[in-house]
Amino acid sequence: ETSSVGVAVARVDIVSESRDFELAWRSLSSQCGNVVTAPPPTALIESDGLEKRRVEMESYHFVVVDQKELKPICRYSFHVNLGVYEKITAITSARIPININSYKEPSSDVLSLDFNSSAQYEPMVVSEHAPELVYLVATVYMNEKQNDKRNSRIYVLQYNSQSCTIEARHVFELQGNIYCLHPFDNGTVVMSRQNLIELVDLSHSLIRVLARAQVYREAMDIKTRGNLVVVADKIRSVSMFAYSLRESKFELVGHHPIPRWPTAFEILDDDHIVVTDRDHNLYVVTRHESEEVGDATDYGKPKTVVEPGEPPYLHDHGGCYLGLHVAAMSHFNLWNREVNENLLEKEIMYVAQSGAIGSLFTIANDDLYDFLSQLEARLVSAQSKPFGNFSYDLYCSQICCRRSKPAASILNGQLIETFPNLDDKEKLTIVDGLKFPNSLLEFNLNVPHVTGAQPATPALVDTLIECLTKSI
């Protein structure tokens, strides 16, 4: 909702044999007035035989926070026992057409991990019930000395803004760990479980699997766009699937052949994906139409031709060294800015583990990209050792598999924005001989319209950068 947001939090409690709790310290989850506790598992997991009568245990909670005052309203506490606790692994919000009658009986069947590539699944149907906003929280039972097959749950939680309480509409039990949940179409949800991605319907008492596919390793993140589902796994970088409504199945339409260990990604359009990896690179991959792998031979094992029957590869389109470990990335406008869509589009926000926040934009005008590329190159050459003893090309080059690759197709916006702060002499030196495209004069730059390109002046470049920074 617009007034509240749901967050997953963890804290450390002191637990005794009588299952009494004692806070180790005050936290966000301990300040909630209305508290609901999750029921114990269907097959109760025994404790690991700890002899200690008082132990420190992790406890996980779902907390609803008021977005205006940033105060906790209520919480839902998950199961914790001596030696066993329920850990949150994934969380999302979705609009699901809930059938109240179908949720009356608790779920008794456990969804297994058995995979059959030739299995036939139920088609997606449009429910007659109105969709309701719910929170989906996936958990797993943590117990080092016992491996229970019923070790995962999906909670369907709904927040009542009038009574300020959380209600568990239903609880599903599954095998395997759930790593990610993401809303799809018509109230369905895409989830990753072990090395499977599954399209499921959670509007009934039993999980209805609509489609299922295997990935190389555990899928750590999922993003969707239309019928496309992009998955980032632990090692194999990113893979793209397309859901076929007619055949009720996922089809692998592309995968990246280079193991890049992705940390975050976002879909730009149907053909391009922006990815960050653990080597602090930022790069763009695109769907490859021909049989040639392209630049996949730049790293790792040489391979130049797609084998018969294999899906098309996703190949590198461009990238650079970002120097940050990006933890999350999403289409988002943090300050509700008005962006000139003739110049910039597709804003993507990213958050690094260091706390840094940045924005990525797609440059919609080819002439603008060419002009800013020339301006960036002149700013680099005009500065005296701006990156220590490293050249700019080496500093921005991507690092992968103990090799480097030159940066391409990504501009350094921070460097370009330093132009207005230079003195007049430096500005004249940089713009000397630089041509300003005529097509950029149409974007309210308050300069006379002339035929063809005209010489760039410091005032003209300052006006252009000011126009871009207002959008950014």
Secondary structure in CASP SS format (residue, H / E / C, confidence):
PFRMAT SS
TARGET T0000
AUTHOR 0000-0000-0000
METHOD secondary structure of the structure
MODEL  1
E C 1.00
T C 1.00
S C 1.00
S E 1.00
V E 1.00
G E 1.00
V E 1.00
A E 1.00
V E 1.00
A E 1.00
R E 1.00
V E 1.00
D E 1.00
I E 1.00
V E 1.00
S E 1.00
E C 1.00
S C 1.00
R C 1.00
D C 1.00
F E 1.00
E E 1.00
L E 1.00
A C 1.00
W C 1.00
R C 1.00
S C 1.00
L H 1.00
S H 1.00
S H 1.00
Q H 1.00
C C 1.00
G C 1.00
N E 1.00
V E 1.00
V E 1.00
T E 1.00
A C 1.00
P C 1.00
P C 1.00
P C 1.00
T C 1.00
A C 1.00
L C 1.00
I C 1.00
E C 1.00
S C 1.00
D C 1.00
G C 1.00
L C 1.00
E C 1.00
K C 1.00
R C 1.00
R E 1.00
V E 1.00
E E 1.00
M E 1.00
E E 1.00
S E 1.00
Y E 1.00
H E 1.00
F E 1.00
V E 1.00
V E 1.00
V E 1.00
D E 1.00
Q C 1.00
K C 1.00
E C 1.00
L C 1.00
K C 1.00
P E 1.00
I E 1.00
C E 1.00
R E 1.00
Y E 1.00
S E 1.00
F C 1.00
H C 1.00
V E 1.00
N E 1.00
L C 1.00
G C 1.00
V E 1.00
Y E 1.00
E E 1.00
K E 1.00
I E 1.00
T E 1.00
A E 1.00
I E 1.00
T E 1.00
S E 1.00
A E 1.00
R E 1.00
I E 1.00
P E 1.00
I C 1.00
N C 1.00
I H 1.00
N H 1.00
S H 1.00
Y H 1.00
K C 1.00
E C 1.00
P C 1.00
S C 1.00
S C 1.00
D C 1.00
V E 1.00
L E 1.00
S C 1.00
L C 1.00
D C 1.00
F C 1.00
N C 1.00
S C 1.00
S C 1.00
A C 1.00
Q C 1.00
Y C 1.00
E C 1.00
P C 1.00
M C 1.00
V C 1.00
V C 1.00
S C 1.00
E C 1.00
H C 1.00
A C 1.00
P E 1.00
E E 1.00
L E 1.00
V E 1.00
Y E 1.00
L E 1.00
V E 1.00
A E 1.00
T E 1.00
V E 1.00
Y E 1.00
M E 1.00
N C 1.00
E C 1.00
K C 1.00
Q C 1.00
N C 1.00
D C 1.00
K C 1.00
R C 1.00
N C 1.00
S E 1.00
R E 1.00
I E 1.00
Y E 1.00
V E 1.00
L E 1.00
Q E 1.00
Y E 1.00
N E 1.00
S C 1.00
Q C 1.00
S C 1.00
C C 1.00
T E 1.00
I E 1.00
E E 1.00
A E 1.00
R E 1.00
H E 1.00
V E 1.00
F E 1.00
E E 1.00
L E 1.00
Q C 1.00
G C 1.00
N C 1.00
I E 1.00
Y E 1.00
C E 1.00
L E 1.00
H E 1.00
P E 1.00
F C 1.00
D C 1.00
N C 1.00
G C 1.00
T C 1.00
V E 1.00
V E 1.00
M E 1.00
S E 1.00
R E 1.00
Q C 1.00
N C 1.00
L E 1.00
I E 1.00
E E 1.00
L E 1.00
V E 1.00
D E 1.00
L C 1.00
S C 1.00
H C 1.00
S C 1.00
L C 1.00
I C 1.00
R E 1.00
V E 1.00
L E 1.00
A E 1.00
R E 1.00
A E 1.00
Q E 1.00
V C 1.00
Y C 1.00
R C 1.00
E C 1.00
A E 1.00
M E 1.00
D E 1.00
I E 1.00
K E 1.00
T E 1.00
R E 1.00
G C 1.00
N C 1.00
L E 1.00
V E 1.00
V E 1.00
V E 1.00
A E 1.00
D E 1.00
K C 1.00
I C 1.00
R C 1.00
S C 1.00
V E 1.00
S E 1.00
M E 1.00
F E 1.00
A E 1.00
Y E 1.00
S E 1.00
L C 1.00
R C 1.00
E C 1.00
S C 1.00
K E 1.00
F E 1.00
E E 1.00
L E 1.00
V E 1.00
G E 1.00
H E 1.00
H C 1.00
P C 1.00
I C 1.00
P C 1.00
R C 1.00
W C 1.00
P E 1.00
T E 1.00
A E 1.00
F E 1.00
E E 1.00
I E 1.00
L C 1.00
D C 1.00
D C 1.00
D C 1.00
H E 1.00
I E 1.00
V E 1.00
V E 1.00
T E 1.00
D E 1.00
R C 1.00
D C 1.00
H C 1.00
N E 1.00
L E 1.00
Y E 1.00
V E 1.00
V E 1.00
T E 1.00
R E 1.00
H C 1.00
E C 1.00
S C 1.00
E C 1.00
E E 1.00
V C 1.00
G C 1.00
D H 1.00
A H 1.00
T H 1.00
D H 1.00
Y C 1.00
G C 1.00
K C 1.00
P C 1.00
K C 1.00
T C 1.00
V E 1.00
V C 1.00
E C 1.00
P C 1.00
G C 1.00
E C 1.00
P C 1.00
P C 1.00
Y E 1.00
L E 1.00
H E 1.00
D E 1.00
H E 1.00
G E 1.00
G E 1.00
C E 1.00
Y E 1.00
L C 1.00
G C 1.00
L C 1.00
H C 1.00
V E 1.00
A E 1.00
A E 1.00
M E 1.00
S E 1.00
H E 1.00
F C 1.00
N C 1.00
L C 1.00
W C 1.00
N C 1.00
R C 1.00
E C 1.00
V C 1.00
N C 1.00
E C 1.00
N C 1.00
L C 1.00
L E 1.00
E E 1.00
K E 1.00
E E 1.00
I E 1.00
M E 1.00
Y E 1.00
V E 1.00
A E 1.00
Q C 1.00
S C 1.00
G C 1.00
A C 1.00
I E 1.00
G E 1.00
S E 1.00
L E 1.00
F E 1.00
T E 1.00
I E 1.00
A C 1.00
N C 1.00
D H 1.00
D H 1.00
L H 1.00
Y H 1.00
D H 1.00
F H 1.00
L H 1.00
S H 1.00
Q H 1.00
L H 1.00
E H 1.00
A H 1.00
R H 1.00
L H 1.00
V H 1.00
S H 1.00
A H 1.00
Q C 1.00
S C 1.00
K C 1.00
P C 1.00
F C 1.00
G C 1.00
N C 1.00
F C 1.00
S C 1.00
Y H 1.00
D H 1.00
L H 1.00
Y H 1.00
C H 1.00
S C 1.00
Q E 1.00
I E 1.00
C E 1.00
C C 1.00
R C 1.00
R E 1.00
S E 1.00
K E 1.00
P C 1.00
A C 1.00
A E 1.00
S C 1.00
I C 1.00
L C 1.00
N C 1.00
G H 1.00
Q H 1.00
L H 1.00
I H 1.00
E C 1.00
T C 1.00
F H 1.00
P H 1.00
N H 1.00
L C 1.00
D C 1.00
D H 1.00
K H 1.00
E H 1.00
K H 1.00
L H 1.00
T H 1.00
I H 1.00
V H 1.00
D C 1.00
G C 1.00
L C 1.00
K E 1.00
F E 1.00
P C 1.00
N H 1.00
S H 1.00
L H 1.00
L H 1.00
E H 1.00
F C 1.00
N C 1.00
L C 1.00
N C 1.00
V C 1.00
P C 1.00
H C 1.00
V C 1.00
T C 1.00
G C 1.00
A C 1.00
Q E 1.00
P E 1.00
A C 1.00
T C 1.00
P H 1.00
A H 1.00
L H 1.00
V H 1.00
D H 1.00
T H 1.00
L H 1.00
I H 1.00
E H 1.00
C H 1.00
L H 1.00
T H 1.00
K H 1.00
S H 1.00
I C 1.00
END
